Amino acid sequence: MTRKLFGTDGVRGTANAEPMTVETVLRIAMAAGHHFSPASRKHRALAVIGKDTRLSGYMLEPAMVAGFTSIGMDVVQVGPMPTPAVAMLTRSLRADLGVMLSASHNPYQDNGIKLFGPDGYKLSDEIEAEIEELVAREGAVERAPADRLGRARRLDDARGRYIEMAKSTFPKGLRLDGLKLVVDCANGAAYNLAPKVLYELGAEVIPMGVNPDGFNINKECGATAPQAMQQAVVVHGADVGIALDGDADRLILVDETGAVVDGDQTMGLIATSWHGDGRLKGGGIVSTVMSNLGLQRYIEGLGLELIRTAVGDRYVVERMRADGYNLGGEQSGHIIMSDHATTGDGIIAALQVLALLLRAGKPLSEVSRIFEPLPQLLRNVRFSGTRPLEVASVQQAIQAGQTRLADTGRVLIRKSGTEPLIRVMAEGENEALVAEVVNDIVSEIERVAGS
């Protein structure tokens, strides 16, 4: 069946508009709970629910609780918590299902539902399709009788559990004493957690984005807007800046000069270290089609392989699991280290990089520029009610762009899985040519979409 609810990262949309309404979210909870509550179980099924700091979380969380308990499923609510923490708690509590209410890096008006299976991994396309089919079919999920309704409770030590787990991934015998860190939590799920992890490991922490009010998540802060953090690093003379997004599953670093270190450079840095230590599994790393060609050439220069997947960290994880890789991620800052977590974890990724700095005894600016990225340009084109990518003239413009770049670059066009956008990206050795190619394709898409 054609999927209407699930995109590349769960269900997402504007809060209080379909599909992020109380009615639909309740049906999703009932359907997902039904899928993960086999009748053969001898004990009551359990769901874990976390959220970020959006105002709409107060509306959607009760809807999820009502859906689960109505079919006889118990619920543990953990409050504002990073996405990787919810995945970890799902496994730790031996729950049947984990839920994170978050639209990640999107503004507060949006919200979303990320689902995790009992193993702590995001669901496959096949399972999401089965849940969506249950949502669409009236009466497909049976309600529990009055004496079998589920119960809901809060887990008071959820934050402590995750903090200790995150600290345990830092190498024994190392401390962050003497390091000054600016930590931007995006007014999101890690606002009261990330600074504590780093402080307890010995760092001097300058927190930013730690005053959520329901509206300011990701607003001019965090991994998607690190400019304020860049300035703070320089002003405070900090060693490193650490920027998370709204649900803390992605990481963007800033070196002591205020320069941004993106996910590609971070993956390359960790891969180099792990390869040298004999810890890198699978003979390479896994990334997406968006990663820079410079990273690919660098990884291949190490005698390793860079495997590309569709955009979305869960596709990276699926390939890692299938072929035995333990490092992967996205240019946007999702860094997946399967030895430590089942999904992208910005805090744990930051700890890995900080450990590398301590061992190298050098500033981040000297160790993070391990390859020269090729010029890359990405532009987003918003559209509605049309299918511009199916128009012949748009396809011709795309082909013409690839022909102009030839073997020195590439064109990548894709529809966003979370927003009504077409993402137009090109990269190559000639920056001016890359810009011309992107602008020509965008102009044609805009012409078709506006006609």
C-alpha positions as CSV (number, residue, x, y, z in Angstrom):
1,M,0.0,0.0,0.0
2,T,1.1,3.6,-0.5
3,R,2.2,5.1,2.8
4,K,0.5,8.3,3.8
5,L,1.4,8.6,7.4
6,F,5.0,7.5,7.7
7,G,7.9,9.4,6.1
8,T,11.6,8.9,6.4
9,D,11.6,9.4,10.2
10,G,8.2,8.3,11.5
11,V,5.1,10.5,11.3
12,R,5.5,14.2,11.2
13,G,3.4,17.3,10.6
14,T,2.0,20.5,11.9
15,A,0.6,20.1,15.4
16,N,-3.2,19.9,15.7
17,A,-3.5,19.4,11.9
18,E,-3.6,16.0,10.2
19,P,-1.9,13.7,10.9
20,M,-0.7,15.2,14.2
21,T,-4.2,15.5,15.7
22,V,-5.3,13.9,18.9
23,E,-7.7,11.6,17.0
24,T,-5.1,10.3,14.6
25,V,-2.3,10.0,17.2
26,L,-4.7,8.0,19.4
27,R,-5.4,5.6,16.5
28,I,-1.6,5.3,15.7
29,A,-1.0,4.4,19.4
30,M,-3.8,1.8,19.3
31,A,-2.4,0.3,16.0
32,A,1.2,0.3,17.1
33,G,0.3,-1.1,20.5
34,H,-1.7,-3.9,18.9
35,H,1.1,-4.8,16.6
36,F,3.6,-5.1,19.5
37,S,1.2,-6.8,21.9
38,P,1.0,-10.5,20.8
39,A,-1.8,-12.4,22.4
40,S,0.6,-15.2,23.4
41,R,2.4,-13.0,25.9
42,K,2.0,-14.0,29.6
43,H,2.6,-10.5,30.9
44,R,1.0,-7.2,30.0
45,A,2.7,-5.3,27.2
46,L,4.6,-2.1,27.9
47,A,5.3,1.1,26.0
48,V,7.8,3.8,26.9
49,I,6.9,7.4,25.9
50,G,9.4,10.3,25.8
51,K,9.0,13.8,24.2
52,D,10.9,17.0,23.5
53,T,9.9,20.4,24.8
54,R,7.3,21.5,22.2
55,L,4.0,22.9,23.5
56,S,2.1,20.3,21.5
57,G,3.7,17.5,23.5
58,Y,1.2,18.3,26.3
59,M,-1.6,17.5,23.8
60,L,-0.1,14.5,22.0
61,E,1.4,12.6,25.0
62,P,-2.0,12.0,26.7
63,A,-3.4,10.9,23.3
64,M,-0.7,8.2,23.1
65,V,-1.3,7.1,26.7
66,A,-5.0,6.8,26.0
67,G,-4.5,4.8,22.9
68,F,-2.1,2.3,24.6
69,T,-4.1,1.9,27.8
70,S,-7.3,1.5,25.8
71,I,-6.0,-1.8,24.3
72,G,-4.6,-3.0,27.6
73,M,-1.0,-1.8,27.3
74,D,0.9,-0.3,30.2
75,V,2.8,2.9,29.7
76,V,5.9,4.4,31.3
77,Q,6.3,8.2,30.7
78,V,9.8,9.6,30.9
79,G,9.1,13.2,30.1
80,P,11.5,15.4,28.1
81,M,14.3,13.0,27.0
82,P,16.6,12.7,24.0
83,T,15.5,10.3,21.2
84,P,18.5,7.9,21.9
85,A,17.6,7.9,25.6
86,V,14.1,6.6,24.7
87,A,15.6,3.9,22.5
88,M,17.9,2.9,25.3
89,L,15.2,2.9,27.9
90,T,12.9,0.8,25.7
91,R,15.6,-2.0,25.7
92,S,16.6,-1.4,29.4
93,L,13.0,-1.7,30.6
94,R,12.3,-4.7,28.3
95,A,9.4,-2.7,26.9
96,D,7.6,-3.8,23.8
97,L,7.5,-0.4,22.1
98,G,9.2,2.9,22.5
99,V,7.8,6.3,21.4
100,M,9.5,9.6,21.0
101,L,7.2,12.6,20.4
102,S,9.4,15.0,18.4
103,A,9.9,16.7,15.1
104,S,13.6,16.8,15.6
105,H,15.2,19.9,14.1
106,N,11.8,21.4,12.9
107,P,10.3,24.5,14.6
108,Y,7.8,24.2,17.5
109,Q,4.8,24.3,15.2
110,D,5.6,20.8,14.0
111,N,5.7,17.5,16.0
112,G,6.2,13.9,15.2
113,I,6.1,10.3,16.3
114,K,9.2,8.1,16.2
115,L,8.6,4.5,17.1
116,F,11.1,1.9,18.4
117,G,10.7,-1.8,18.6
118,P,11.7,-3.8,21.7
119,D,15.3,-4.0,20.4
120,G,15.5,-0.2,20.6
121,Y,15.8,0.2,16.8
122,K,13.5,2.2,14.6
123,L,10.8,0.3,12.7
124,S,11.3,-1.1,9.2
125,D,9.2,0.1,6.3
126,E,7.3,-3.1,6.4
127,I,6.2,-2.8,10.0
128,E,5.3,0.9,9.5
129,A,3.1,-0.1,6.6
130,E,1.4,-2.8,8.7
131,I,0.7,-0.2,11.4
132,E,-0.6,2.3,8.9
133,E,-2.9,-0.3,7.5
134,L,-4.4,-0.9,10.9
135,V,-4.9,2.9,11.4
136,A,-6.8,3.1,8.1
137,R,-9.0,0.1,8.8
138,E,-11.9,1.0,11.1
139,G,-12.4,-1.5,13.9
140,A,-9.1,-3.3,13.2
141,V,-7.9,-3.0,16.7
142,E,-9.9,-4.5,19.6
143,R,-10.4,-2.4,22.7
144,A,-9.6,-4.0,26.1
145,P,-12.5,-4.9,28.5
146,A,-12.8,-2.6,31.5
147,D,-10.9,-5.0,33.8
148,R,-7.9,-5.2,31.4
149,L,-7.2,-1.6,30.7
150,G,-3.6,-0.5,30.9
151,R,-2.0,1.6,33.6
152,A,0.4,4.6,33.2
153,R,3.2,5.7,35.5
154,R,6.2,8.0,35.4
155,L,9.8,6.8,35.7
156,D,11.5,9.2,38.1
157,D,15.1,8.1,37.5
158,A,15.0,8.1,33.7
159,R,17.4,11.0,33.3
160,G,19.8,9.4,35.7
161,R,19.8,6.1,33.9
162,Y,20.7,7.8,30.6
163,I,23.4,10.0,32.2
164,E,25.2,7.0,33.6
165,M,24.9,5.1,30.3
166,A,26.3,8.0,28.4
167,K,29.2,8.5,30.8
168,S,30.0,4.8,30.6
169,T,30.8,5.2,26.9
170,F,33.7,7.6,27.7
171,P,37.0,5.8,28.0
172,K,38.0,4.7,31.5
173,G,40.8,6.7,32.9
174,L,40.1,9.8,30.9
175,R,38.5,13.0,32.3
176,L,37.4,16.3,30.7
177,D,39.2,18.3,33.4
178,G,40.7,21.5,31.9
179,L,38.4,21.6,28.9
180,K,36.0,24.5,28.5
181,L,32.9,23.5,26.4
182,V,30.0,25.6,25.1
183,V,26.9,23.3,24.9
184,D,23.9,24.4,22.9
185,C,20.9,22.2,23.7
186,A,18.5,23.9,21.2
187,N,16.0,24.5,24.0
188,G,15.1,20.9,23.4
189,A,15.0,17.4,25.0
190,A,18.6,17.4,26.3
191,Y,18.4,20.9,28.0
192,N,18.7,19.5,31.5
193,L,20.8,16.5,30.7
194,A,23.6,17.1,28.3
195,P,25.4,19.8,30.4
196,K,25.3,17.4,33.4
197,V,26.9,14.6,31.5
198,L,29.8,16.8,30.5
199,Y,30.1,18.5,33.9
200,E,30.2,15.2,35.8
201,L,33.0,14.1,33.5
202,G,35.0,17.2,34.6
203,A,34.5,19.8,32.0
204,E,33.8,23.5,32.5
205,V,30.4,23.9,30.8
206,I,28.9,27.0,29.4
207,P,25.3,26.1,28.6
208,M,23.1,27.6,25.9
209,G,19.6,26.8,24.8
210,V,18.6,25.4,28.2
211,N,15.5,27.5,28.8
212,P,12.6,25.9,26.8
213,D,9.3,27.6,26.9
214,G,7.4,25.4,24.4
215,F,8.0,27.7,21.5
216,N,11.7,28.3,21.3
217,I,13.0,24.8,20.4
218,N,15.5,25.0,17.6
219,K,14.8,28.8,17.3
220,E,18.1,30.5,16.3
221,C,20.0,27.8,18.2
222,G,21.1,24.2,18.1
223,A,22.6,22.1,15.4
224,T,20.7,23.7,12.6
225,A,21.5,27.3,13.7
226,P,25.0,27.2,15.4
227,Q,25.9,30.9,14.7
228,A,25.3,32.0,18.3
229,M,27.3,29.1,19.6
230,Q,30.1,29.9,17.2
231,Q,30.3,33.4,18.7
232,A,30.1,32.1,22.3
233,V,33.0,29.8,21.7
234,V,35.2,32.6,20.6
235,V,34.0,35.1,23.3
236,H,34.5,32.6,26.1
237,G,37.8,31.2,24.8
238,A,36.2,27.7,24.8
239,D,38.0,24.6,23.4
240,V,34.9,23.1,21.7
241,G,31.3,24.0,20.9
242,I,28.7,21.2,21.0
243,A,25.4,21.8,19.3
244,L,22.5,19.3,19.5
245,D,19.1,19.5,17.8
246,G,15.7,19.4,19.4
247,D,15.7,15.7,20.2
248,A,19.5,15.4,20.6
249,D,20.1,12.7,18.0
250,R,22.4,14.9,15.9
251,L,25.6,16.8,16.6
252,I,27.4,19.7,15.1
253,L,30.7,20.7,16.5
254,V,32.6,24.0,16.5
255,D,36.3,24.3,17.0
256,E,38.1,26.8,19.1
257,T,38.3,29.3,16.2
258,G,34.5,29.2,15.8
259,A,34.6,27.1,12.6
260,V,31.9,24.4,12.1
261,V,32.7,20.8,12.0
262,D,29.9,18.9,10.2
263,G,28.8,15.3,10.4
264,D,31.0,14.2,7.5
265,Q,34.2,15.5,9.2
266,T,33.1,13.9,12.5
267,M,32.5,10.6,10.9
268,G,35.9,10.7,9.1
269,L,37.6,11.7,12.4
270,I,36.1,8.8,14.4
271,A,36.6,6.3,11.5
272,T,40.3,7.2,11.3
273,S,40.7,6.7,15.1
274,W,38.8,3.5,15.2
275,H,40.5,2.1,12.1
276,G,43.9,2.8,13.7
277,D,42.8,1.1,16.9
278,G,41.4,-1.9,15.1
279,R,37.9,-1.1,16.4
280,L,36.2,-0.3,13.1
281,K,34.0,-3.1,11.9
282,G,32.9,-4.0,8.4
283,G,35.8,-2.5,6.5
284,G,34.3,0.9,6.2
285,I,31.5,3.2,7.2
286,V,27.9,3.8,6.1
287,S,26.5,7.2,5.2
288,T,23.8,8.6,2.9
289,V,23.8,9.9,-0.7
290,M,24.2,13.4,0.8
291,S,27.7,12.9,2.2
292,N,30.5,14.9,0.5
293,L,32.6,13.2,-2.2
294,G,35.6,14.5,-0.3
295,L,34.7,12.1,2.6
296,Q,34.3,9.2,0.1
297,R,37.7,9.8,-1.4
298,Y,39.3,10.2,2.0
299,I,37.8,6.9,3.3
300,E,38.8,5.1,0.2
301,G,42.3,6.5,0.6
302,L,42.4,4.6,4.0
303,G,41.7,1.4,2.2
304,L,38.1,1.4,3.5
305,E,34.7,1.6,1.8
306,L,32.0,4.2,2.1
307,I,28.6,2.7,1.7
308,R,25.7,5.0,0.7
309,T,22.1,4.7,1.6
310,A,18.9,6.7,1.1
311,V,18.6,9.8,3.3
312,G,17.5,9.0,6.8
313,D,19.4,7.7,9.8
314,R,17.3,4.6,10.1
315,Y,18.4,3.5,6.6
316,V,22.0,3.9,7.7
317,V,21.3,1.8,10.7
318,E,19.6,-0.9,8.7
319,R,22.6,-1.2,6.4
320,M,25.0,-1.2,9.4
321,R,23.0,-4.0,11.0
322,A,22.7,-6.0,7.8
323,D,26.5,-5.9,6.9
324,G,28.2,-5.7,10.3
325,Y,29.3,-2.0,10.3
326,N,29.7,-0.2,13.7
327,L,30.0,3.4,12.4
328,G,27.7,5.4,10.2
329,G,25.8,8.6,10.0
330,E,24.8,11.7,8.0
331,Q,26.4,14.9,7.0
332,S,23.6,16.7,9.1
333,G,25.1,15.3,12.3
334,H,23.5,12.0,13.0
335,I,26.4,9.8,14.1
336,I,25.5,6.2,14.8
337,M,27.9,4.1,16.8
338,S,26.3,0.7,17.2
339,D,28.7,-0.4,19.9
340,H,27.1,2.3,22.1
341,A,23.6,3.1,20.8
342,T,20.9,1.9,18.4
343,T,20.3,5.3,16.8
344,G,22.1,8.7,16.4
345,D,23.2,10.1,19.7
346,G,24.7,13.6,19.7
347,I,25.9,13.4,23.3
348,I,27.8,10.1,22.9
349,A,29.2,11.2,19.6
350,A,30.6,14.4,21.2
351,L,32.2,12.3,24.0
352,Q,34.0,10.2,21.4
353,V,35.4,13.2,19.7
354,L,36.5,14.8,23.0
355,A,38.3,11.6,23.9
356,L,40.2,11.8,20.6
357,L,41.2,15.4,21.4
358,L,42.5,14.5,24.9
359,R,44.6,11.6,23.5
360,A,45.9,13.7,20.6
361,G,46.7,16.6,22.8
362,K,45.8,19.0,20.0
363,P,43.0,21.5,19.5
364,L,39.9,20.5,17.4
365,S,41.0,22.8,14.5
366,E,44.1,20.7,14.0
367,V,42.5,17.2,14.1
368,S,39.1,17.7,12.5
369,R,40.0,18.9,9.0
370,I,41.0,15.5,7.8
371,F,39.8,16.0,4.2
372,E,39.0,18.9,2.0
373,P,35.3,18.8,1.1
374,L,34.3,19.4,-2.5
375,P,32.2,22.4,-3.2
376,Q,28.6,21.4,-2.5
377,L,25.4,23.4,-2.8
378,L,21.9,22.5,-1.5
379,R,18.8,24.5,-2.2
380,N,15.2,23.6,-1.2
381,V,12.2,24.3,-3.4
382,R,8.8,24.3,-1.8
383,F,5.9,23.0,-3.8
384,S,2.2,22.1,-3.4
385,G,-0.3,20.2,-5.5
386,T,2.1,19.4,-8.3
387,R,4.7,16.7,-9.2
388,P,7.4,18.8,-10.8
389,L,9.9,15.9,-10.8
390,E,7.7,14.0,-13.2
391,V,7.8,16.8,-15.8
392,A,10.0,16.2,-18.8
393,S,11.6,19.6,-18.8
394,V,12.7,19.2,-15.2
395,Q,14.2,15.8,-15.9
396,Q,16.1,17.3,-18.9
397,A,17.5,20.1,-16.7
398,I,18.7,17.5,-14.2
399,Q,20.4,15.4,-16.9
400,A,22.0,18.5,-18.4
401,G,23.4,19.4,-15.0
402,Q,24.9,16.0,-14.5
403,T,26.4,16.1,-18.0
404,R,28.1,19.4,-17.3
405,L,29.6,18.1,-14.1
406,A,30.7,14.9,-15.8
407,D,32.9,12.6,-13.7
408,T,34.1,15.4,-11.4
409,G,30.8,15.8,-9.6
410,R,27.2,14.7,-9.2
411,V,23.7,15.9,-9.0
412,L,21.2,14.6,-6.4
413,I,17.5,15.5,-6.4
414,R,15.1,14.1,-3.9
415,K,11.8,14.9,-2.2
416,S,11.9,15.5,1.5
417,G,10.4,12.8,3.6
418,T,9.2,15.2,6.2
419,E,8.3,18.4,4.4
420,P,6.8,19.5,1.0
421,L,10.2,20.3,-0.4
422,I,12.4,19.2,-3.3
423,R,16.0,19.2,-2.3
424,V,18.4,20.1,-5.1
425,M,22.0,19.3,-4.4
426,A,25.1,19.3,-6.6
427,E,28.8,19.0,-5.8
428,G,32.0,19.0,-7.9
429,E,35.5,20.4,-8.2
430,N,34.3,23.7,-9.8
431,E,32.3,25.8,-7.3
432,A,31.0,28.2,-9.9
433,L,29.8,25.4,-12.1
434,V,28.1,23.7,-9.1
435,A,26.2,26.9,-8.4
436,E,25.1,27.2,-12.0
437,V,23.9,23.7,-12.2
438,V,21.8,24.0,-9.0
439,N,20.4,27.3,-10.0
440,D,19.3,26.1,-13.4
441,I,17.5,23.0,-12.0
442,V,15.9,25.1,-9.2
443,S,14.7,27.7,-11.8
444,E,13.1,25.0,-13.9
445,I,11.4,23.3,-10.9
446,E,10.0,26.7,-9.7
447,R,8.8,27.5,-13.2
448,V,6.9,24.2,-13.5
449,A,5.6,24.3,-9.9
450,G,4.3,27.8,-10.4
451,S,2.7,27.2,-13.7
